[in-house]
Amino acid sequence: MDDEDLDLPEPSLKNIIDQKSLQWVFVGGKGGVGKTTTSCCLGIQLAKSRNKVLIVSTDPAHNLSDAFCQKIGREPTPINGFDNLSAMEIDANDDMEEMQRNMEQEGATDDDSGIQSLMTELTSSIPGIDEAMSFSELMKQVQSLDFDVVVFDTAPTGHTLRLLSFPTILEKALGKVMELKDRFGGLIGQASAMFGGSNPGQMQDQLLGRLEETRTVINKVNDAFQDPALTTFVCVCIPEFLSIYETERLVQELSKFGIDSHNIVVNQVLFPEKDAEELGEWFDGNKAALPKEAEEICSKMMARKRMQDKYIGQCFDLYGDDFHVVLMPLLDFEVRGVEKLTGFSGNLVDPVDLEE
């Protein structure tokens, strides 16, 4: 290994395990690249050095139950075989509906009814604010659970980028409302009175108090997301054109939101410790002795290996100097159940030696 290689980031996720200050770890990427498996493996490795670890799935098509082979619900569920690892599956849309139902019920029982109605109207009138509000509720819920570190198994890229932009969306929306309050204060009071309130001045103060409260939570979340000591994002991909392209887009968007990202996991890699040239030499020297079917199978495998090596090369060219790029091998079996996930998770922190 030459001196240049010594300066390159280590090809493992040990940096995440060693960074004890981390509280939020997001795992994301294109659909079908192995985000859930990576999240579970990372959670298992973190559980070795942290007191309480939580894996949260924010993907509406939940897979944590399938990965761990046990029923996981909306509350933190302890994972079999661990006393400090839990998982939960949440749906932002369901949470939003429940939140609105609660607001309506509260409104029906106290003098706040005008506030509740106006808040409900507000949450449905600003584009994206409904999901953003439910996201702030989720963050409040997760923060109250008192876990050392939370691993988010996110939905495919587009959905995830929206999720991470929610604090910014809400901040802008609430900023506009506060601006309007300064210019049209009396009108807000009258509007809330139209929704059933009795005292316009009091209604206005209550409404703005409620909005300010939400804004405070959002600002706190935003600050935490943009603090590399607390939050990081792990990009997951496979060695194919579309996936590498999507990862590049994801890295740029994260940079735009000010969210730290310096780890990339490349899943489903054929023989990561060998290169296509080596295998090609072996194949050329032995194919004459192989049966026709075996030759066809090896030929297809070689074509796939060459393609993968090309995109892995591009990945290292793009990110190798600044990112920890981890190559995870393609296995002969599905990685499901605690035992297999625990075994496979070792590859995240003890990478394949590419120099062999």
N, C-alpha and C positions, 0 to 999 in steps of 0.2 A: 504494500500500500504506500503510495507516495505522499509527500507533504500536503499537496493540494487536497487529496482525499480526506486527510485528517481534519481539515477545516470544514468539511461538508457536514450538514446535520445528520445525526445517526438515523438509519432507516428503521425506526421503531417508535412506539407511542410511550416509551418510558418517560419522556419529558412530561407527559400529562400525569402519569402516576406519581412522579417525583414532585410535581408542583402542588404542594399541600394547600395553597390559598385558593385553588380553583373550586368554585361552587356550582357553575353551570357548564355542562359540556354538551354542545349540540352536534348531532351526527346526521349528515344530510347528503343528498345527491340524487341522481336520476332514478326513476322507478326500476326495481329489479336488479340493483347492483349489490345488494347484500347489506343494506343499512341496518336492518334489525339484528342480523347476526353480529355485525360489528359493534352495535350498541350493547348487546348482551355480553359479548366477550370483554368489552371495555369495562362494563359494570362489574363483571366477575374479577377482573384484575384490580380494579379500584377497591373492591371489597377486601382485598388482602392487606391494604394499608390504611383504610378509613374505617371509622366506627359505624357509620350508617350511610348506606348508598341506596339511591332510588333511581330506577329506570322508568321514564314516562314516555308512553307512546302518544304522539299528537296526530298520528296518521289515522284518518277515519277508517281505513282498511287495516285494522289492528292485526299484528302478527306475533306479539310477545307471548300470548298463550300458546301458539303453535311452536314457537322456538323453545320455550321452556317445558312444553308438554304438560302444562297444568293450567287450571282456570285462573285467569287474572281479570279483576274487575275495576271499577271506578275508584275504589279505595286502595291504598298501598297493600299489596298482597305479599307476604313473606315467600321467598323462593325456597323450594325444598332443598335441603342440604346446606343452607346458609342461615346464620342468625343475624347477619347485618346487611342483607341484600333484599330489597323489595322492588316490586314493579306495579305499575298501574296503567290502565288504558283509558284515555279521556277523549271526549268528542266535543270540540268547541261549540258546534251548533246546538247540541243538546244542552250544554251549559248555559248558552245564551237564552234558550227558551225557558229554562228553569229560573234563570235570573229575572227574566221579565215576569214570569208567573209570580215569583216571590214579591216583586215590586208591586204588582197589581193587588196581591193579597194584603200587603202592608197598607196599601192605599185604601183598601176597603175597610180597614179597621181603625185607622187614625185620621187626624186632621190633615195629614200630609197628602191627601188624595190628589190635589192639584199638582204637587211636585212629582208624584209617581207618574201621573198621566203625561206630564210634560217631558219627564225623563224618558218614558217609553217612546214618545213621539220622536224625541231627539235621537234615541238609539237607532231608530229606523230611517231617519232622514239624511244622515251624513253617510256617504258611501264608505263602506268598510268599517264603520264605527261599531257595528254590532259584533263583528268578530274581534275587533280590537278590545272592546269592553269585556268580552268573555275571556280574552287572553289576559287582561289585567286581573280578572277574577281568578284565573288559573294560577297566575304568578303569586297572588295573595295566598291561595290555598297551598301551593307548594312551599312557599316561605314559612307558613305556619306549621308545616309538618316536621320541621327541625331535622333535616338530613344534612350530613356534611357536604355531600356532592350529589347533584342531580344530572343524570344523563338523559337527554331528550332524543328519542328515536323519532325523527321528524318525517313528515309526508314528502313526496317527491318535490324537487327543487322549487318550482313556481310557487307552490303553496307555502313552502318554508320561507321563501324570501318575503312573501306577504306577511307571514307571522312575525318575522324579525323587523319588518318595517312598521308594525302596529304602534309601537311607542311613538315613533315619529308622526304617524298619521294622527293619533289621538292628541298629541301635543299641539299639532297645527290646528286641529278642529277645536280644541278647547281654548286655544289662544284666540281664535276668531270669535268664539262665544264671549270671552272676556272683553274683547275689543268692542263687540256690539253692546255689551253691558254698559261700558263707559259712554257710548254714544246715544244708546236708546234705553237707558236704565228703566225709565217708567213703563215703556212698552212691554218689557219682559215681565214686569210685575202684573200688568194688565192681561198679558197673554196667559200667564199661569193662573190668573183669577178665572179666565174663561174656561179652564180645565177643572174648575170646581173648588178653587181656593177662596178663602173669605177675605184675607188681609193681603193685598198686593205687595206692600212693602216687605212684610214678613216672608211671603212666598218667594220674593226675589232673593232675599238673603239666604233662605234655605236651599233654593235651587243652585245658587252660585257656590254655596258651601259644599254641596254634594259634588258639583263639578270640580271644585278646587281639590277636594279629597281624592277624586279619581286621578286628577292631574298629578298630585303628589306621588301616588303609587306609580304612575307611568314614568315620571321623571326618575324615580328611584330605580325602576327596572331598566330604563334607558342608560342611566349612569353605570349600572352593574354590567349591562351588555357591552358597553364600550370600554370597560376596564379589563385589560388583558390579564390582570392578576386574578380576576374572578370568573371570566368567561372566555371560552375558546370554541371554535367550530372545526369539527373533523369532516373533511370532504371524502366521500366514498365514491369510487368509480370502478369500472372494469376496463381492460385494455382494448377498447374499440373506439372508433372515431367519434360517434355521437356522445358517448359518455365522457371522453376527454374534453370535447368541445363544451359540454354542459358544465364540467368542472371549472373550466376557464371562466365561463360566464358567472358561475357561483362565486369564485374567488374575487372577481372584480366587483360584484354586487356587495359582498361582505365588506370589502375595502371601502366602498361608498358609504355603508352604514357605520363604519368605524368599528367593526367587529373583528377581533383577532382570529386569524386562521393561519396555522403553520404546520398542519398535518394532513397528509393525503394517504388514504388506504386504497390500494389497488387489489381488488378481489379477483378470484377465478383465474389465477395465473398458472399456466401449464409449466411445470418444472422450473420454478423461478431461479434455481441455482445453476441451470444450464442455459446456454444461449443456442439460438437456432443454427448457427454455423457448426458448433460442436456436434449437435444432433444430426445435422445434414451430412457431415462427414461419416458418422456412424452408419446412417441410412444408405448412403451411396455405396459404402463398402460391403453392406450386408443384404441389400435388397434382392440380389440375384438368388440368394439362398432361401428367401421367404416365399411361402405360398402366395398365390395371386391375391387372395382376400386380405391376408395380413399386409401385403404390400400396399393395397388400396387404403387400408385403415391407417397405416403409418404415413402414407402420402398425404392424406387429409389432415392428420395430426400435425405434420410438418408445415403444411400451408397455414394452419391456424397459429402455430408457434411463431412462424415468421411474421405474421400479421401482428400478433401480440407484442413481439419484441420491438417492432417498428413503433407502436404506440407507447410502449413503456419507455423507449428511447426518447420520444417526444416529451413524455411526462417529466423525465429527469432533466431534459434540456430546459423545459419551462420552469420547473419548480425545484430541481435538485440542489440549487445553491442556497435557497431560503427555507425550504419545507422539509419536514421529515416524511419521506415517501416510503411507505411500507408495502411490500409485495406479499400477498396472502395466497398460498397455494390452492389450486383446484384439487379437491379430494375425490375419492372413489365413492363417497357416501354423503348423505345429507347431514348437515350439522344441526341436529335437534336433540334436545334433552340436556340436562345439566352436565352430565359426564362428558359428552362430545363437545359441548360449548367450552367447558373448562379446558379440555385438551387443546382445542383449536385456538383458544385465547392466548396460549403461550406464544403463538407466532407474532402477536402484536408487540410483545416486549422482548422476545428473543428471536430476532429475525433470521431468515435464511442467509447464510454466508455467501454473498455473490462472488467472493474472491476465490472460492475453492476451485 
